[in-house]
Amino acid sequence: MRTHVTIIGAGLGGLTLARVLHVHGIPVTVYEAEPSPAARAQGGMLDIHEHNGQPALRAAGLIDAFRGLVLEGREATRVLAPDGTVLHDEPDDGTGGRPEVLRGDLRQLLLGSLPDGTVRWGRKVSGVRALGGGRHEVAFADGTTVETSLLVGADGAWSRVRPLLSPATPEYAGTSFVETYLYDADTRHPAAAKAVGDGGMMALAPGKGIQAHRESGGTLHTYVALRRPKDWFAGIDFTDHAAAAARVAAEFGGWAPELTALITDGETAPVLRPLHTLPAEHRWNRVAGVTLLGDAAHLMVPSGEGANLAMYDGAELGGAIAAHPDDAEAALAAYERELFPRSAAEAAEAVLLHEAMFGEDAPRGLIDMFTGQE
């Protein structure tokens, strides 16, 4: 009899795993803390890569549906100097291998591909414990529990499942993002919209940057990056939206007004997003009946790979379980054997990219990466 798989977390990785298992006829239940699919915004644009995200969607039988979600033209990339000068400009000519979609649309595609009742909403995990023999009990905040013989932690950076396998906890990476939005920007914020262009824009300097992406319509989604200690951000009152935006913008004195407007004209409350990482070589010894995927397994600084890796993890784990339907341990061992070196390599690449963007040579280091001069 095929083992019922219990997944904690209905992010892209957990849902990809659930979908691949469903395709192979393997029973699965996903438990998610959020009360509903619409409980919160799901983030911005994702570029889905040819070597990991797209194969994962192919394994899930969703590659054609995915292509219907792609926002044309959003692969365009430009790098600006602080004064607004365009240093590097790559238009989207339709030949790129990283089509862009909205994270929320992709998540909805995955949710819609699963039978009703697969995802159990409003089930926040309060604790997990081993029962012996590879079985585990998951306790929820509502007082209910479930027992399972195959548990997957797809529950992100602060995973409640990870302590079963590893004592590692995320550490602050030294950089935080502050997130803002502009709406109907072509009409209401034309200078900022022109600076961002058709896709993604990065204006960078050592230790700081303003990054923005055009989403659907005239929406501009901005992440302002600052290399500062946590205590520095603790000194900003983010409940005072205007004052917080002004304080962050002050770190970009002398920058072009069309760039700083992405901060000061923000139409949503600025949201602080501290970056955390797990050790680049994070791994664990095989523990019967449980494994991890996505950020729960290999949290790293943003590099464009996080969502892609999570989906690829899910597809690879689902494929391994399908290949060993009556031997969960063989499936988990095969999955982790490939997971660890893959994650370590991507984490190392993420550090290099982060340094190219915000290190002492920024933005030249990033431009050299783009042009093959590194």
N, C-alpha and C positions, 0 to 999 in steps of 0.2 A: 504494500500500500504506500502511495506517495506521501511524503511528509508534508504536513500543512506548514506553510511558512508564515511567520509573524514579522511584520515590518513596522518599526517605529519611525514615523516621519513621512509626511506626504509631500516632500519636496520633489524636485525633478528626478533625483537619483532613486528614491524609494518608489516613485510611481513608474519609472522605467523598469525597475526590477519586477514590480507587480504585473506590469503589462507583458513582459517577456515570459514570466511564469504562467500567466493566463493563456498566452499563445500556445504554450506547451502543455496545457491542461493540468497544471499543478495548482492546488488550492492555496490561496493566499489571503491574508487580511492585513490591512494597513491601519494603524492607529495614529491619529493626528491630534495635537493639542488644540489647534484652532477650531472654533465652533462651527465654521462653514467654509466653503471654498471662497466666499467673498468677504471673509473676515478682515482682510487687510490687503493693501496694494502689494503686488508681487514683484516689485522692482522694475528695472528698465529693460534696455535692449541687451540681447545676447547674440554674439556671433557664433554660429554653430559650425564646427570645424569638420573638414573632410576626413580626418584621421581618427576622430573619437566620437564627437557628438552625432554626426550623420550615420556612421555605422551602428551606433546604439539605436537610433530611430529606425534604421533598416531592420535590425533584429527584432524590433517591436512591431514591425509591419506598418509603420506610420510615416515612412519617408515621403510618400506622395502627398499625404495630408499636410505634412510639415511644409512642403514647398508652397502650399496655398496660403501659409501664414507669413511668408517672407515679405518684408517691406523693401521694395526695390529702391536702389540708390543709396541705401544706408551703409554700404561698405566703404563709402568715400571717407578718407582719412586726411586730416591736415594737422600740421604742427605750427603754432604761432609763437613769435617772440612776445615778450611782455608788452611791447609797444604796438602789438597787433600785426606786425609784419609777418606775412606767410613765409615760413622757412621750408616747408615741405607740403606738397599737395598731391594726393592720389585720388583721382575721381573714380567713381564706381562705373567701370565700363562693361560690367556684366560677366567678366571672366574670372572674378575672384572666387575663392573656395570657402568663404566664410559668410554665408548669407545671414542677414540680421532679422530677428523676430523679437517680439515682446515676450518677456518671460511669462507674463500672465496668460497670454494666448497659448504658449507651448504647454504650460501646466494644465490649462483647460482641455487641450487636445488629449493629453495623457489621461486625465480624469474621465473624459468622455469615452475613452477606449476600454474602460473597466466595467464589469457588471455592477449594477446597483448593489450597494451594501458592502462593496469591497473595502471602501474607506470608512472608518468609524470616526466621526468628527467629535470634537470636544473631549478627547481622551488624553489628558495631560498626564504624563508619567511622573509618579512621585518616587518610585524606587524599583529596582530590579534586583533579584537575588537568585543565586544558583540553588537548584534543588538536588543536584547530583545526577549522574548518568546522562549528562548533556541536556537536561531539562532546566528551564528557567521560569520563574514567576515574575510577571510584570504587574506592578500595582499602580493604579491610577488615582488621581486626586479626588475623583468622585466616590472612592471607596471600593470600586470593583477591582478584580484581578483576573488575569488570564495566565494559563500555563502553556508552554510551548517547547517543542524539541528542536526547533530551528528558528533562532531569533536574529534579526538583522537590525543593527542600529544605523538608521539613515536620518538621524535626528540632529545633525548639524554640529556647529562648533562646541556647544555646551552639552554634548550628548550625555544622556543618563545611562546609556548602555555601555559606553566606552570603559568605565571603571571595572567592568567584568573582565576586561582584557588587558588594560594598560593604566598605569598611574599618571600618565601624561595629561597635563592640562594646558589650555591655550595661554600664551604669553603675549603681552602687548608688543607690537612690532615697531613702535616708535613713531608711527604715522597714523593720523586720523583723517577721515573724510568728513566733510560737512555737505549734506545733500540739499539741493534746492530745485525748484521747477519754475519755468516761465511758460505761460500758455498763450496760444494765438500770437506767437512771437513775430511772425512775418508782418503782422499788422500793428501790434502794440509795442514790440521791441525790435524794430527792423535792424538796428545796428548790431545788436547781439546775434540776431538770426543770421545776418550776413557773415559775421565772424565765424560762427559755428559751421555754416555751409550745409551741405546735404546729408552729411553723416556724422562722423565723430571728429571732435576738435580737442587738441591738447595744447595749452599754453603753459610752458614749464620753465622753472628756474631751480637752482639748487635748493632743496628742502621744501619746495612748494610747487603748486600747480593748480590750474583751473581746467577741468576736463568737462566737456559737455557732449551730448549726443542728441541729434534730432530724432524724436520718436514719431508717432503717427501725427499727421497734420502739422501744426506749428508748435508742438510741444518740445521744449528744450529741457533736458534733464541734466543737471550739473552736479558734479562731485568736486568739491574744493579740497585739495590735499595740503596738509601741513605736517611737517616733521616737528612735532612738539611733544614734550612729556605729558602724561595724563593730567598732572597737576595744572598745567597751563590751561587745558580745556576746562578743568573743574572751576577755574576762575571766571568762566563765562556763564551768565545766566541765560540758558537757552529757552527759558519760559518767557523772556522778553525778546520777542522775535526780531524786532527792528534793531535793538541794541546788540544782540548776538550777531546779526548779519553785519552790522557796522564794525564790530570788533574783529570779525574774521576778515572783512574787506580791508581793514587797516593794515593787515600784513602784506597787502598788495599795492602799497602806495606807489604812485608813479606809473602803474600799469594802465593800459588803454581803457578808457571808460566803457567801451563796448564789451570788454572782458569783465571788469569789476561789476558791471550791471547784472551779470549772471548771478551775482551774490546779492547785491543791494536791492535789486528789483524783484527778488524771488517772491513768488505768489503763494508759497506754502511755508510753513514754519521750518526754519533750518533744522535739520536733524543731524546730530553727531553720530558718526559711525567709526568708532575706534577699530583699527585693524589688529587682529590677533593671529598667531600662527602656532601650530604644533611643530615639534622638531622635524627637520627636513627628512631625517631617516626614520621617522616614526614607524615602528612595527611592534608586533607582539608574538608571543608563543601561541601555538594553536590551543584554543580552549574549546572543548566539545560543545557543539550546539549553538555557537554564536559567532558573528563577525560584524564588520562595519563597512560602510561605504561613504563616499563623498567627504564632506568636511568633517564628519565624525572620525574619519580615518586619516585624513591628510589636509588639514586646514592650512592654507598658505596665503600669502599676500595676493591681492587681485592681479591676474595676469591674462584674463580672458579664457582661462582653462577650467575654472571651478565648476561651472554647470556642465561643461562638456565631460569633464572627468567623472562627475557624479553619475551622469547618464551612462557613460561607458562602463563604470564600475557596476551599475545596475544590470546592464545588458550582459556583461561578462559573468557576473554571479548567477544571473538567471540561466545563462547557457550552461554553466558548470553544474547547476542543480539538475537541469534537464538531462545532461549527459550522465549523471549519476543519480537517477531518481530513487534508488533504494540504498544509497550510501551517502548520507549527508556529509560525513567527515571527509570523504574523498573529494566531494564537491567543494567544500570550504577550503581544504588544503590546496587544491588546484587553483582556486580563485586567488587566495592570498599569495601563492608563489609568484604570480604575475603582478599582483597589486603592489607589492612592496617596492620592487625596483622601478615600476612605472611611476609611482607617486614620488619617490625620491628624486627621480630625474626631473619631473615637472616642478617640484618645489625648488630645486636648484635653478631652473630656468626662470622661475617667478622672481627669485631674489635678484638675478641678473637684470631682468626687465625693470624691476622696481628701482634698482640703482641707476640704470640708464635714464629713467624718468626723473628721479629726484636727487641723484647724486651730484657730486661737484662738477661733473661735465655736462649736466643737463642744460639745454635739450639736445646738445650735439651727440651724446651717446645714443639717444633714441633714434635720431635721424640716421646715424651710422648703421644702426640695426636695420632700419627700413631699407637703406640703400645698399646693404651688403658690404659696408666699409669697416665693420667691426673686426 
